[in-house]
Amino acid sequence: MDYNEKLDAAIARLHDEGRYRTFIDIERRNGQFPHAVWTKPDGSQQDITVWCGNDYLGMGQNPVVIEAMEEALRATGAGSGGTRNISGTTVYHKQLEAELADLHGKEAALLFTSAYIANDATLSTLPKLFPGLIIYSDALNHASMIEGVRRNGGAKRIFRHNDLGHLRELMEADDPAAPKLIAFESIYSMDGDFGPIEEICDLADEFGALTYIDEVHAVGMYGPRGAGVAERDRLMHRLDIINGTLAKAYGVMGGYIAASAKMCDAVRSYAPGFIFTTSLPPAIAAGAADAARSARPAIRPLAVLRSLAAGATRLTRAALTAGLPAAALPARGVHRPVASHVGGLEGEIPPVVARATLLSGIALQPLMPRRPF
Ligand SMILES: Cc1ncc(COP(=O)(O)O)c(C=O)c1O
């Protein structure tokens, strides 16, 4: 077989479908959030403003976070030195897990190397714990949840996005005695809308199902302590498993689930994605713990939030003026957590528009169409 020819064909397919991804070389400058320097393919550089970052609050450049990371780095060195079960569990990991459990009002939390892995590892492991489990998954769930559900070997049902009637219909059609789990998000970043948390919890109660929520875009942004939308709506106690990231509002890296001690113990023991990989460096865990504390809305600077909200509104207006598809922001400010995918733009930005915008100093990232589930 001519392997190179196959690779050429695979890449050509993406070009033909307009789905070939290009990355731009961006270097953030500490203390200048959200400004950065773009190194162009010819090696020249240009100052730009990053409008499509995950570091919603600039926590990745927060002096408190950096100091915590530096301290841990000097104290313990660069890496953790092992997987969680073989010398890779440190006091930093334990402290961060305790902090996250407390944040979400749960007995325990489990750290993973990213929220992607946390979703994938947990959702693919649950059928081992609950034989016969049926997972009801929102059609617009993130790729990491899709992967976890897809390869877990269990039964899955996909309900239309936020469609409670469809979810009910699917649940009614299944064996009442079968174990069930509803997997959904609190904020769908690509579409900028919220999941109906309370109504989903009501359905879960009615059908005896577990609930699994991805609060990746909401932790650090919503709720009195920044635990997410479920905290804001006083619903955390009704959710069995809460997934979050340390890489967005907390500006560092890593992901987690928070749940009962028993659930975390079982996932910890059965999920290959937790056990068979080197744990996060202690410095990351130390920085993330400080970021989680600093990002509590009660103490984070109001000015940052105001400027984020104003920026998202300005960008949406500019997009609409330029004839780009843009979702109108609701009257009360930032609906989605500020420009994960360019504050309010819906769907894809044609690559040519992204490039023209970049040349004028604003970094946007075109999004690829969703894959079918
Ligand atoms: C809804 C959702 N869940 C999970 C993730 C994965 O988060 P992480 O970057 O920590 O892997 C993302 C990333 O964008 C996301 O949007």
The ligand as an ORCA input file, in Angstrom:
! r2SCAN-3c Opt
* xyz 0 1
  C     -18.062     21.837     26.892
  C     -16.618     21.446     26.986
  N     -16.275     20.386     27.738
  C     -14.993     19.995     27.836
  C     -13.978     20.677     27.209
  C     -12.568     20.209     27.365
  O     -11.889     21.051     28.290
  P     -10.315     20.945     28.448
  O      -9.736     22.021     27.602
  O     -10.022     21.111     29.898
  O      -9.912     19.585     27.968
  C     -14.276     21.788     26.409
  C     -13.201     22.505     25.690
  O     -13.384     23.444     24.980
  C     -15.636     22.174     26.286
  O     -15.983     23.206     25.523
*
